Amino acid sequence: MAAGTVVEKAHPLLQAEALGRTLADIGSNGAPAALVQVIRWLDSFQFEEVPFPDLARLVVALDEAAQPQLRYASELYLSNAYGSRSARYKAIGRDYYASLGRAYDLVMAGLATDFSLEPGNRLRLEMLLRTVRAAAGEMKWVAFDYHELTEAVWRRAGAAYRAAHAAGGLNVPVTVREGRETRSTISREFTRLVALQCASLDQLPPDRIEATDKLVRYLQTSLDLSIEPADGSLFSIDLAKLAAPRRVLGAAEPQPGSLRYFRAADAVPMLDELRRMLVEGALDPAFAGVGAGAVASAIRHLSRQWGPVPPMRQYRRHPVQGSIALATGLGFIRSLISGEALMRPAAAWSLTDASRNGFAVSSPNVDGEVCRVGAMVAANLGDGGRWVLAVVRRVRLGERGAAMGLQTISSDPQLLVFDDGSRSWNGILCDVPVAGRGVRIACEPGVLRTGIHVFAKVAGRLLKLTPAGILQNGPGYQIVGCNVV
């Protein structure tokens, strides 16, 4: 061998025995360890050049081997979404799809330079479909963290869709699972991606995000993109810009030919049918692993977001400025309302707007305890005034920090001692009690029992209440409706 000759070493997974052993290890290891292993192999393609056909084959093999582990990691995360260990599973899911996306960037680059494959070649169409499918899979995991897909992901998926459109392969069935009859089309997968983006996942807690992801999969056959706009709830995506879709609020002058329209209202009849099935106690196997309550909530959410009439705000918002302190945790909130707290949170949030029943805030810093849809918080303007009780309804996290929308539950919450004759506890009265009307009480889950009277002293008089039912659940709390007797 001549001096100075560089010997290129083939990628280890190009050997059939090594690939088989690696795939077996991925299948037998636990979810975290297996996914970390897949991530390392996917990232290795960035540093070791692999010929295009072999690269495509290896990426698909690793992706397929990882899917059962991803489903298990999702189950582990959702089993305790607010626990300390849940962040690990959530981070692994996001890291996996980031690595898979980079691998499909290499695959797309190989498709662009490999002229031996015809535009309608099955391998080419399969890679385009899997590229779009990976973006749709990533959507759920970034939504768990209240982020949005990056522009790079939308460009990658949009480029795959445009390439399939140019080749006339948008609606060509492609086998997704080897040895099984699972088939899909690039058009269907891209429409699912658009539908998830239009589902307002930033308004849902993790279990509802999972239910909505499964719901959109179930509705795929009734969803489509069209060239012409139609009546109903509309969203549009510009294939020339390769950016995320936007809601169409009115007719714009003249429309570019690169626009595609997603008419979400087409799915509303199927949502109504699913709602009836749930009432009858039937739940399709497609929703395995998700509770009926989460599915019902996701149906209501999509029906509202995708109905013929776009959701409108009940009250007008007004721009406001000022600093605001937020605190969460029912015990801490009680101590702040009573004035017994030994410490107060800093006014680290900025008010951006407010309305009659809520307000919006932002901060360059992200507080993971507060930034949860459904979390109950106490808010104070920082001037020593009273605390306001609110629930987080929308969360968006990004490079600039956090932005949240909150619904006011009570502008004058009162900490009271409640007694049902056998025990007593502290709860938060959210409304002024009036005989014959209802009030709301915020307390720990399971404290108030339906049908058992409770008593409390308010302004020196004894108040008798009858719990009527749970109005809202959230991390570590319940809001229960009660009748004033």
C-alpha positions as CSV (number, residue, x, y, z in Angstrom):
1,M,0.0,0.0,0.0
2,A,1.4,3.4,-1.0
3,A,2.4,5.8,1.8
4,G,-0.2,8.4,2.6
5,T,-3.2,6.3,1.3
6,V,-6.4,6.9,3.3
7,V,-8.3,3.8,4.1
8,E,-12.1,4.5,4.4
9,K,-13.8,2.4,6.9
10,A,-17.4,1.3,6.1
11,H,-20.1,2.2,8.6
12,P,-20.6,-0.7,11.1
13,L,-24.3,-1.1,10.3
14,L,-23.6,-1.9,6.7
15,Q,-22.7,-5.4,7.9
16,A,-25.8,-7.5,8.1
17,E,-24.7,-9.3,11.3
18,A,-24.0,-6.0,13.1
19,L,-27.3,-4.4,12.0
20,G,-29.3,-7.5,13.1
21,R,-27.6,-7.5,16.5
22,T,-28.2,-3.7,16.9
23,L,-31.9,-4.0,16.0
24,A,-32.3,-6.9,18.5
25,D,-30.6,-4.8,21.3
26,I,-33.0,-1.9,20.5
27,G,-36.0,-4.2,20.8
28,S,-34.9,-5.9,24.1
29,N,-33.5,-2.8,26.0
30,G,-35.7,-0.5,28.1
31,A,-37.2,2.5,26.4
32,P,-34.7,5.2,27.6
33,A,-31.6,3.1,26.9
34,A,-32.9,1.8,23.5
35,L,-33.8,5.3,22.2
36,V,-30.5,6.7,23.3
37,Q,-28.9,3.9,21.3
38,V,-30.9,4.8,18.2
39,I,-30.1,8.5,18.6
40,R,-26.4,7.7,18.6
41,W,-26.7,5.6,15.5
42,L,-28.7,8.2,13.7
43,D,-26.2,10.9,14.6
44,S,-23.4,8.8,13.4
45,F,-24.6,9.3,9.8
46,Q,-23.6,12.9,10.1
47,F,-19.9,12.0,10.5
48,E,-19.6,8.8,8.4
49,E,-20.6,8.9,4.8
50,V,-23.0,6.2,3.7
51,P,-24.1,5.6,0.1
52,F,-27.6,6.9,-0.5
53,P,-29.5,3.6,-1.0
54,D,-27.8,2.1,2.1
55,L,-28.4,5.2,4.1
56,A,-32.1,5.1,3.3
57,R,-32.4,1.5,4.3
58,L,-30.5,2.0,7.6
59,V,-32.6,5.1,8.6
60,V,-35.8,3.2,8.0
61,A,-34.6,0.1,9.9
62,L,-33.7,2.2,12.9
63,D,-36.9,4.3,12.7
64,E,-39.0,1.2,12.7
65,A,-37.1,-0.4,15.5
66,A,-37.6,2.7,17.6
67,Q,-41.4,3.1,17.2
68,P,-42.4,0.5,19.9
69,Q,-40.0,2.1,22.3
70,L,-41.3,5.6,21.5
71,R,-44.8,4.4,22.3
72,Y,-43.6,3.0,25.6
73,A,-41.7,6.2,26.4
74,S,-44.9,8.2,25.7
75,E,-46.9,5.9,28.1
76,L,-44.3,6.4,30.8
77,Y,-44.4,10.1,30.4
78,L,-48.2,10.3,30.4
79,S,-48.4,8.0,33.5
80,N,-46.9,10.8,35.5
81,A,-46.6,13.9,33.3
82,Y,-46.0,16.3,36.1
83,G,-43.5,14.0,38.0
84,S,-39.8,14.7,38.3
85,R,-38.9,11.7,36.0
86,S,-41.3,12.7,33.3
87,A,-39.0,15.3,31.9
88,R,-36.5,12.5,31.0
89,Y,-38.9,10.7,28.8
90,K,-40.1,13.9,27.2
91,A,-36.6,15.0,26.4
92,I,-35.7,11.6,24.9
93,G,-38.7,11.8,22.6
94,R,-37.8,15.2,21.4
95,D,-34.1,14.3,21.0
96,Y,-35.0,11.2,19.0
97,Y,-37.1,13.2,16.4
98,A,-34.4,15.9,16.2
99,S,-31.8,13.2,15.3
100,L,-34.3,11.4,12.9
101,G,-35.0,14.8,11.2
102,R,-31.3,15.4,10.6
103,A,-31.0,11.8,9.2
104,Y,-33.8,12.5,6.8
105,D,-32.1,15.7,5.7
106,L,-29.2,13.5,4.5
107,V,-31.7,11.2,2.8
108,M,-33.4,14.2,1.1
109,A,-29.9,15.4,0.0
110,G,-29.3,11.9,-1.4
111,L,-32.6,11.9,-3.3
112,A,-31.7,15.3,-4.9
113,T,-28.4,14.0,-6.3
114,D,-29.2,10.4,-7.1
115,F,-30.5,10.6,-10.7
116,S,-30.7,6.8,-11.1
117,L,-34.1,6.8,-9.3
118,E,-37.1,7.8,-11.4
119,P,-39.4,10.5,-9.9
120,G,-42.1,7.9,-9.2
121,N,-39.6,5.3,-7.9
122,R,-41.0,3.4,-4.9
123,L,-37.9,4.0,-2.8
124,R,-38.1,7.7,-3.6
125,L,-41.8,8.0,-2.6
126,E,-41.2,5.9,0.5
127,M,-38.5,8.3,1.7
128,L,-40.6,11.3,0.9
129,L,-43.5,9.8,2.9
130,R,-41.3,8.9,5.9
131,T,-39.8,12.4,5.9
132,V,-43.3,13.9,6.2
133,R,-44.4,11.3,8.7
134,A,-41.4,12.0,10.9
135,A,-42.4,15.7,11.1
136,A,-45.9,14.7,12.1
137,G,-44.5,12.4,14.8
138,E,-42.3,15.1,16.1
139,M,-45.3,17.5,16.5
140,K,-46.7,15.6,19.5
141,W,-43.4,15.6,21.4
142,V,-42.7,19.3,20.9
143,A,-46.3,20.0,21.9
144,F,-45.7,18.1,25.2
145,D,-43.2,20.8,25.9
146,Y,-45.4,23.6,24.5
147,H,-43.1,24.4,21.7
148,E,-43.8,24.5,18.0
149,L,-42.1,22.7,15.1
150,T,-39.1,24.7,13.9
151,E,-39.0,26.3,10.5
152,A,-36.4,23.7,9.4
153,V,-38.9,20.9,10.1
154,W,-41.6,22.7,8.1
155,R,-39.2,23.3,5.2
156,R,-38.2,19.6,5.2
157,A,-41.7,18.3,5.2
158,G,-42.9,20.9,2.6
159,A,-40.0,20.1,0.3
160,A,-40.9,16.4,0.5
161,Y,-44.6,17.2,-0.3
162,R,-43.6,19.4,-3.3
163,A,-41.2,16.8,-4.6
164,A,-44.0,14.1,-4.4
165,H,-46.4,16.6,-6.1
166,A,-44.0,17.2,-9.0
167,A,-43.6,13.4,-9.4
168,G,-47.3,12.8,-9.4
169,G,-47.0,10.6,-6.3
170,L,-49.0,12.4,-3.6
171,N,-51.8,9.8,-3.6
172,V,-49.7,6.7,-4.4
173,P,-50.1,4.1,-1.6
174,V,-46.8,3.3,0.1
175,T,-46.2,0.4,2.5
176,V,-45.2,1.8,5.9
177,R,-44.7,-1.3,8.0
178,E,-42.7,-4.2,6.4
179,G,-44.6,-7.4,6.5
180,R,-47.9,-5.7,7.4
181,E,-50.7,-4.2,5.4
182,T,-50.2,-0.7,6.9
183,R,-50.2,1.7,3.9
184,S,-50.4,5.5,3.6
185,T,-49.9,8.3,1.1
186,I,-47.7,11.4,1.2
187,S,-50.9,13.6,0.8
188,R,-52.5,11.9,3.9
189,E,-49.4,12.2,6.1
190,F,-48.9,15.9,5.1
191,T,-52.6,16.7,5.8
192,R,-52.2,15.0,9.2
193,L,-49.2,17.3,9.9
194,V,-51.2,20.4,8.9
195,A,-54.2,19.2,11.0
196,L,-52.1,18.8,14.1
197,Q,-50.7,22.3,13.6
198,C,-54.2,23.6,13.3
199,A,-55.4,21.8,16.5
200,S,-54.2,24.5,19.0
201,L,-52.3,22.0,21.0
202,D,-50.9,24.8,23.1
203,Q,-54.3,24.9,24.9
204,L,-54.2,21.3,26.0
205,P,-52.6,19.3,28.9
206,P,-50.4,16.3,28.0
207,D,-53.0,13.6,28.1
208,R,-55.3,15.7,25.8
209,I,-52.4,16.3,23.4
210,E,-52.0,12.5,23.2
211,A,-55.7,12.0,22.7
212,T,-55.8,14.7,20.0
213,D,-52.9,13.1,18.2
214,K,-54.7,9.8,18.1
215,L,-58.0,11.6,17.1
216,V,-56.3,13.2,14.1
217,R,-55.0,9.9,13.0
218,Y,-58.5,8.4,13.3
219,L,-59.9,11.3,11.2
220,Q,-57.2,11.2,8.5
221,T,-59.6,9.7,5.8
222,S,-61.9,12.7,6.2
223,L,-59.2,15.3,5.9
224,D,-57.7,16.8,2.8
225,L,-56.0,19.8,1.3
226,S,-57.6,21.6,-1.6
227,I,-56.5,24.2,-4.2
228,E,-59.7,26.2,-3.9
229,P,-61.0,27.7,-0.6
230,A,-64.5,26.7,0.6
231,D,-66.9,27.7,3.3
232,G,-66.2,26.7,6.9
233,S,-63.3,26.8,9.2
234,L,-60.3,27.2,6.9
235,F,-56.5,27.2,7.3
236,S,-54.0,27.7,4.5
237,I,-50.4,26.7,3.9
238,D,-48.1,28.3,1.3
239,L,-46.0,25.6,-0.4
240,A,-43.8,28.3,-1.8
241,K,-42.8,29.6,1.6
242,L,-42.7,26.2,3.3
243,A,-43.9,27.7,6.6
244,A,-46.5,26.6,9.1
245,P,-50.3,26.9,8.2
246,R,-52.4,29.8,9.3
247,R,-56.1,30.4,9.9
248,V,-57.9,32.1,7.0
249,L,-60.0,34.9,8.6
250,G,-61.2,36.5,5.4
251,A,-61.0,36.6,1.7
252,A,-57.6,38.0,0.6
253,E,-56.8,39.6,-2.7
254,P,-55.5,37.6,-5.2
255,Q,-54.4,34.2,-3.8
256,P,-51.1,32.7,-5.1
257,G,-51.3,29.3,-6.7
258,S,-49.0,27.8,-4.2
259,L,-51.7,28.0,-1.4
260,R,-53.3,24.8,-0.2
261,Y,-56.4,25.0,2.0
262,F,-57.3,22.8,4.9
263,R,-61.0,22.7,5.6
264,A,-61.2,21.5,9.1
265,A,-65.0,21.6,9.2
266,D,-65.1,18.4,7.0
267,A,-64.1,16.4,10.1
268,V,-66.9,17.8,12.4
269,P,-69.5,15.1,11.4
270,M,-67.1,12.3,12.3
271,L,-66.4,14.1,15.6
272,D,-70.1,14.2,16.3
273,E,-70.4,10.4,15.6
274,L,-67.4,9.7,17.9
275,R,-69.1,11.7,20.6
276,R,-72.2,9.6,20.3
277,M,-70.2,6.4,20.5
278,L,-68.5,7.6,23.7
279,V,-71.9,8.3,25.2
280,E,-72.9,4.8,24.4
281,G,-69.8,3.5,26.1
282,A,-68.0,2.5,22.9
283,L,-64.3,3.5,22.4
284,D,-62.5,2.6,19.1
285,P,-59.3,0.5,19.5
286,A,-57.5,3.3,17.9
287,F,-57.6,5.2,21.2
288,A,-56.0,2.4,23.2
289,G,-54.1,3.7,26.2
290,V,-56.1,6.9,26.4
291,G,-58.9,7.4,28.8
292,A,-62.5,8.1,27.6
293,G,-62.4,11.4,29.4
294,A,-59.4,12.6,27.6
295,V,-60.9,11.5,24.2
296,A,-64.2,13.3,25.0
297,S,-62.2,16.5,25.9
298,A,-60.2,16.3,22.7
299,I,-63.4,15.9,20.7
300,R,-64.9,19.0,22.3
301,H,-61.7,20.9,21.7
302,L,-61.5,20.0,18.0
303,S,-65.2,20.6,17.5
304,R,-64.7,24.1,18.9
305,Q,-61.5,24.8,17.0
306,W,-62.6,23.3,13.7
307,G,-66.3,24.2,13.7
308,P,-68.0,26.1,10.9
309,V,-67.6,29.3,12.9
310,P,-64.0,30.0,14.2
311,P,-63.7,30.3,18.0
312,M,-64.2,33.9,19.1
313,R,-63.1,35.6,22.4
314,Q,-66.0,36.3,24.8
315,Y,-64.6,39.6,25.8
316,R,-62.4,42.2,24.1
317,R,-58.7,42.3,25.1
318,H,-57.0,45.5,26.0
319,P,-53.2,46.1,25.9
320,V,-51.8,46.6,29.4
321,Q,-48.4,46.9,31.0
322,G,-47.0,46.0,34.4
323,S,-45.2,43.4,36.3
324,I,-47.0,40.5,37.9
325,A,-46.0,37.7,40.3
326,L,-47.3,34.1,39.7
327,A,-47.3,31.3,42.2
328,T,-48.6,27.7,42.0
329,G,-49.2,24.8,44.3
330,L,-52.4,24.7,46.3
331,G,-50.7,24.9,49.7
332,F,-48.5,27.9,48.7
333,I,-51.5,29.6,47.2
334,R,-53.5,29.2,50.4
335,S,-50.6,30.7,52.4
336,L,-50.4,33.7,50.1
337,I,-54.1,34.4,50.2
338,S,-54.1,34.2,54.0
339,G,-51.0,36.4,54.3
340,E,-49.2,33.7,56.3
341,A,-46.6,32.9,53.5
342,L,-43.0,33.3,54.7
343,M,-41.9,34.3,51.2
344,R,-43.5,35.8,48.1
345,P,-42.6,35.1,44.5
346,A,-40.9,37.8,42.6
347,A,-42.8,39.8,40.0
348,A,-41.0,38.0,37.2
349,W,-43.8,38.2,34.6
350,S,-45.0,41.0,32.4
351,L,-48.6,41.7,31.6
352,T,-49.3,42.0,27.9
353,D,-53.1,42.3,27.7
354,A,-56.2,41.8,29.8
355,S,-60.0,41.3,29.4
356,R,-62.9,40.9,31.7
357,N,-62.3,37.2,32.4
358,G,-58.5,36.8,31.9
359,F,-55.1,38.2,31.1
360,A,-51.9,37.3,29.2
361,V,-48.4,37.4,30.5
362,S,-44.9,36.8,29.2
363,S,-41.4,36.2,30.6
364,P,-37.9,35.7,29.2
365,N,-37.6,32.9,31.8
366,V,-39.5,29.6,31.8
367,D,-41.0,28.3,35.1
368,G,-41.8,24.7,34.5
369,E,-44.2,24.5,37.5
370,V,-46.3,27.4,36.2
371,C,-46.1,26.9,32.5
372,R,-48.6,24.0,32.4
373,V,-52.0,24.1,30.8
374,G,-54.6,23.5,33.6
375,A,-52.3,24.7,36.4
376,M,-53.9,26.9,39.0
377,V,-52.0,30.0,39.9
378,A,-52.2,32.9,42.3
379,A,-51.4,36.3,40.6
380,N,-50.4,39.5,42.2
381,L,-49.6,42.8,40.6
382,G,-46.7,43.3,43.0
383,D,-48.1,46.3,44.8
384,G,-49.1,44.3,47.9
385,G,-52.7,44.1,46.8
386,R,-54.9,41.0,46.9
387,W,-54.1,37.8,45.1
388,V,-56.2,36.7,42.1
389,L,-56.9,33.1,41.4
390,A,-56.5,31.9,37.8
391,V,-56.0,28.8,35.6
392,V,-53.5,28.6,32.8
393,R,-55.3,28.1,29.5
394,R,-52.6,28.5,26.9
395,V,-48.8,28.1,26.9
396,R,-46.3,28.9,24.2
397,L,-42.5,28.4,24.8
398,G,-39.8,29.5,22.5
399,E,-36.5,31.3,22.1
400,R,-37.9,34.4,23.7
401,G,-39.2,32.7,26.8
402,A,-42.7,31.9,27.8
403,A,-46.1,33.4,26.9
404,M,-49.3,32.3,28.6
405,G,-53.0,33.0,28.6
406,L,-54.8,32.7,31.9
407,Q,-58.5,32.7,32.8
408,T,-59.5,34.4,36.0
409,I,-61.3,32.1,38.4
410,S,-61.8,34.5,41.3
411,S,-60.8,38.2,41.8
412,D,-61.4,37.9,45.5
413,P,-60.6,34.4,46.8
414,Q,-61.2,33.7,50.5
415,L,-59.4,31.0,52.5
416,L,-62.0,29.2,54.7
417,V,-62.1,26.2,57.1
418,F,-64.7,23.7,55.9
419,D,-66.2,21.0,58.1
420,D,-68.5,18.1,57.1
421,G,-69.1,16.9,60.6
422,S,-66.3,14.3,60.6
423,R,-63.3,16.3,59.6
424,S,-62.2,19.8,58.6
425,W,-59.9,21.2,56.0
426,N,-58.8,24.5,54.4
427,G,-60.3,25.4,51.0
428,I,-60.6,28.5,48.8
429,L,-64.0,30.0,48.3
430,C,-64.0,31.5,44.8
431,D,-67.5,33.3,44.8
432,V,-69.6,35.5,47.1
433,P,-72.2,33.1,48.6
434,V,-75.8,33.9,47.9
435,A,-78.7,31.7,49.1
436,G,-80.1,29.6,46.2
437,R,-77.0,30.1,44.0
438,G,-73.9,28.1,43.3
439,V,-70.3,28.8,44.5
440,R,-67.0,27.2,43.6
441,I,-64.4,25.8,46.0
442,A,-60.8,25.0,45.2
443,C,-59.4,22.2,47.2
444,E,-57.3,19.0,47.1
445,P,-58.8,16.2,44.9
446,G,-61.3,14.0,46.8
447,V,-61.8,16.2,49.8
448,L,-65.4,17.3,48.9
449,R,-67.8,14.4,48.5
450,T,-71.0,14.7,46.5
451,G,-74.2,14.7,48.6
452,I,-72.4,15.4,52.0
453,H,-73.1,18.8,53.4
454,V,-70.2,21.0,54.5
455,F,-70.2,24.1,56.7
456,A,-68.0,27.2,56.9
457,K,-68.0,30.5,58.6
458,V,-68.1,33.5,56.2
459,A,-68.1,37.1,57.7
460,G,-69.4,35.8,61.0
461,R,-72.3,33.7,59.7
462,L,-72.5,30.0,59.2
463,L,-72.7,28.8,55.6
464,K,-74.2,25.4,54.6
465,L,-73.1,24.0,51.2
466,T,-74.0,20.9,49.2
467,P,-71.3,19.7,46.8
468,A,-72.8,19.2,43.3
469,G,-69.9,17.9,41.3
470,I,-66.4,18.6,40.0
471,L,-66.1,21.5,37.6
472,Q,-62.4,21.2,36.9
473,N,-59.4,19.0,37.6
474,G,-55.8,20.0,37.5
475,P,-52.3,19.2,38.9
476,G,-52.9,18.9,42.6
477,Y,-56.3,20.5,42.9
478,Q,-60.0,20.3,42.1
479,I,-62.6,23.0,41.7
480,V,-66.0,21.8,43.0
481,G,-69.3,23.4,42.4
482,C,-71.5,23.7,45.5
483,N,-75.1,24.8,46.1
484,V,-75.7,27.3,48.9
485,V,-78.5,26.0,51.1
